[in-house]
Amino acid sequence: MSDVVIIGGGIVGLACAYECAKAGASVTLLEYGKTGMQATNAAAGMLAPLVEAHEPGPMFDIGAQALAEFPALVAALESQAGFDIELQLDGILKVAFTNDQLHELRERRSRLASAGHQLELLDAAQCHEAEPRISDRIIGALYSPSEGSVSNQLLALALERAAILHGATIQQRAAVTGFRTSRERVTSVRTAEADVACDTVVIAAGARSGQIAAKLPHRPPKTEDRRPPLPVHPIRGQMIALGGMSTPIRSIVWGPDGYLVPRANGIVFAGATVEDVGFRRRTTQAGLQQMRSMANALVPQLAAAKHLFDWAGLRPATPDGLPMIGPVPEWPNVVAATGHYRNGVLLGPITGRLVADGIVHRDWSNVPADFSPSRFS
Ligand SMILES: Cc1cc2nc3c(=O)[nH]c(=O)nc-3n(C[C@H](O)[C@H](O)[C@H](O)COP(=O)(O)OP(=O)(O)OC[C@H]3O[C@@H](n4cnc5c(N)ncnc54)[C@H](O)[C@@H]3O)c2cc1C
């Protein structure tokens, strides 16, 4: 019997495992394959709530808070896990090729300033001073000095190590196939091997979260218009790793059609497509070509870089683009922690903390109402 059973070992499930175990709960995490190998492995690792946000609101607020919490979290995890997680808050350059794009960046800058975040607007000369190899066609940029990236793979691994240190059990290759329920409560989570009894279950299965939630029995039985309790759908993203040249950029360069993320080992990640193609998780020639052209347009020298490897992942998306964090309607001991779409690396750790507060301390007050799974019921 576990206090908390978590379904899914991506960054969100691992963060929930770490925070719940740290708060004193007994935790079992069940992972279909190998932890951290789905969307979490596919991500670019950017921590970019300021340059990514379109409007002020709960998504912006939680993103800014998550970013602010990263240095302390990473320091704590590094000391527990014993390795460097490659947190690099070296700044992001969001560039414009046209006057319209520059105008949009100016507006974004004033919106951010009114929320208390001072970003700098650079002209073409200042852009080239900051990043000498970017295209001559770039006419200006918004520079955000406090954002950056982390190794998403190492962060996931560190969360897993730290969760285990706090007593969590992580089961790999433990595909969840269903639930045992009694009235409105889940009493155990089923895998092919065993039933794992629990007080509370957390659905953190990324793009598959809706499919898992659909295994909860219908209540009331089989109404005609019953919507899935967690409407999560996959949105594919394809990326390329470019290398073979001395570090062409120092900080993240983000253009209108994609971004370039320099990693600590000198490789540059170019991404990412945004495609609604169901659960097809393979790369395509068209998608990779699109990313290659985007990279060359931002930094022409990258045309000579080697295409080292490529990959695709499925972002867990929701109908309104906001995550779902909190109890699932009609199932008081089932908690959703999913739907983080393009921001799961940034928001995974803070989600873990909010879920632990909710489950262990029975305090959901810090979760914005807009993130409640009940908004779709
Ligand atoms: C190309 C790309 C680039 C991205 N870049 C960024 C970025 O720069 N910054 C950022 O913040 N975010 C980024 N994201 C988004 C981020 O990767 C996701 O939001 C995040 O990884 C979601 O984490 P998760 O734990 O919810 O899902 P996942 O990492 O997909 O984990 C879900 C886990 O659940 C498991 N599972 C599924 N079904 C079952 C089952 N039946 N039983 C047990 N386990 C099951 C899966 O095997 C998987 O391991 C990017 C995503 C993509 C695809």
Ligand as a Chemical Component Dictionary entry (heavy atoms), coordinates in Angstrom:
data_LIG
# 
_chem_comp.id                   LIG 
_chem_comp.type                 NON-POLYMER 
_chem_comp.pdbx_formal_charge   0 
_chem_comp.three_letter_code    LIG 
# 
loop_
_chem_comp_atom.comp_id 
_chem_comp_atom.atom_id 
_chem_comp_atom.alt_atom_id 
_chem_comp_atom.type_symbol 
_chem_comp_atom.charge 
_chem_comp_atom.model_Cartn_x 
_chem_comp_atom.model_Cartn_y 
_chem_comp_atom.model_Cartn_z 
_chem_comp_atom.pdbx_ordinal 
LIG C1  C1  C 0 10.342 18.969 -29.303 1  
LIG C2  C2  C 0 9.937  19.447 -27.954 2  
LIG C3  C3  C 0 10.606 20.514 -27.369 3  
LIG C4  C4  C 0 10.220 20.949 -26.092 4  
LIG N1  N1  N 0 10.936 21.953 -25.513 5  
LIG C5  C5  C 0 10.613 22.365 -24.256 6  
LIG C6  C6  C 0 11.374 23.378 -23.635 7  
LIG O1  O1  O 0 12.343 23.888 -24.193 8  
LIG N2  N2  N 0 11.022 23.767 -22.373 9  
LIG C7  C7  C 0 9.956  23.218 -21.710 10 
LIG O2  O2  O 0 9.679  23.622 -20.585 11 
LIG N3  N3  N 0 9.228  22.239 -22.294 12 
LIG C8  C8  C 0 9.524  21.807 -23.542 13 
LIG N4  N4  N 0 8.801  20.832 -24.148 14 
LIG C9  C9  C 0 7.617  20.305 -23.440 15 
LIG C10 C10 C 0 8.000  19.261 -22.413 16 
LIG O3  O3  O 0 8.874  18.343 -22.991 17 
LIG C11 C11 C 0 6.735  18.552 -21.918 18 
LIG O4  O4  O 0 5.765  19.488 -21.515 19 
LIG C12 C12 C 0 7.078  17.672 -20.713 20 
LIG O5  O5  O 0 8.147  16.822 -20.997 21 
LIG C13 C13 C 0 5.872  16.841 -20.304 22 
LIG O6  O6  O 0 6.292  15.998 -19.272 23 
LIG P1  P1  P 0 5.369  14.835 -18.766 24 
LIG O7  O7  O 0 6.045  14.218 -17.627 25 
LIG O8  O8  O 0 3.984  15.366 -18.603 26 
LIG O9  O9  O 0 5.274  13.848 -20.036 27 
LIG P2  P2  P 0 6.310  12.745 -20.546 28 
LIG O10 O10 O 0 7.695  13.197 -20.455 29 
LIG O11 O11 O 0 5.799  12.319 -21.888 30 
LIG O12 O12 O 0 6.136  11.574 -19.509 31 
LIG C14 C14 C 0 4.959  10.817 -19.426 32 
LIG C15 C15 C 0 5.366  9.404  -19.030 33 
LIG O13 O13 O 0 4.188  8.635  -18.832 34 
LIG C16 C16 C 0 4.471  7.315  -19.257 35 
LIG N5  N5  N 0 3.235  6.575  -19.514 36 
LIG C17 C17 C 0 2.375  6.710  -20.565 37 
LIG N6  N6  N 0 1.415  5.779  -20.490 38 
LIG C18 C18 C 0 1.656  5.049  -19.369 39 
LIG C19 C19 C 0 1.024  3.927  -18.768 40 
LIG N7  N7  N 0 -0.062 3.347  -19.296 41 
LIG N8  N8  N 0 1.541  3.413  -17.630 42 
LIG C20 C20 C 0 2.648  3.981  -17.059 43 
LIG N9  N9  N 0 3.292  5.040  -17.604 44 
LIG C21 C21 C 0 2.795  5.558  -18.737 45 
LIG C22 C22 C 0 5.301  7.533  -20.523 46 
LIG O14 O14 O 0 6.031  6.361  -20.876 47 
LIG C23 C23 C 0 6.167  8.705  -20.132 48 
LIG O15 O15 O 0 7.431  8.308  -19.636 49 
LIG C24 C24 C 0 9.155  20.336 -25.397 50 
LIG C25 C25 C 0 8.507  19.244 -25.974 51 
LIG C26 C26 C 0 8.888  18.786 -27.239 52 
LIG C27 C27 C 0 8.201  17.593 -27.830 53 
# 
loop_
_chem_comp_bond.comp_id 
_chem_comp_bond.atom_id_1 
_chem_comp_bond.atom_id_2 
_chem_comp_bond.value_order 
_chem_comp_bond.pdbx_ordinal 
LIG C1  C2  SING 1  
LIG C2  C3  SING 2  
LIG C2  C26 DOUB 3  
LIG C3  C4  DOUB 4  
LIG C4  N1  SING 5  
LIG C4  C24 SING 6  
LIG N1  C5  DOUB 7  
LIG C5  C6  SING 8  
LIG C5  C8  SING 9  
LIG C6  O1  DOUB 10 
LIG C6  N2  SING 11 
LIG N2  C7  SING 12 
LIG C7  O2  DOUB 13 
LIG C7  N3  SING 14 
LIG N3  C8  DOUB 15 
LIG C8  N4  SING 16 
LIG N4  C9  SING 17 
LIG N4  C24 SING 18 
LIG C9  C10 SING 19 
LIG C10 O3  SING 20 
LIG C10 C11 SING 21 
LIG C11 O4  SING 22 
LIG C11 C12 SING 23 
LIG C12 O5  SING 24 
LIG C12 C13 SING 25 
LIG C13 O6  SING 26 
LIG O6  P1  SING 27 
LIG P1  O7  DOUB 28 
LIG P1  O8  SING 29 
LIG P1  O9  SING 30 
LIG O9  P2  SING 31 
LIG P2  O10 DOUB 32 
LIG P2  O11 SING 33 
LIG P2  O12 SING 34 
LIG O12 C14 SING 35 
LIG C14 C15 SING 36 
LIG C15 O13 SING 37 
LIG C15 C23 SING 38 
LIG O13 C16 SING 39 
LIG C16 N5  SING 40 
LIG C16 C22 SING 41 
LIG N5  C17 SING 42 
LIG N5  C21 SING 43 
LIG C17 N6  DOUB 44 
LIG N6  C18 SING 45 
LIG C18 C19 SING 46 
LIG C18 C21 DOUB 47 
LIG C19 N7  SING 48 
LIG C19 N8  DOUB 49 
LIG N8  C20 SING 50 
LIG C20 N9  DOUB 51 
LIG N9  C21 SING 52 
LIG C22 O14 SING 53 
LIG C22 C23 SING 54 
LIG C23 O15 SING 55 
LIG C24 C25 DOUB 56 
LIG C25 C26 SING 57 
LIG C26 C27 SING 58 
# 
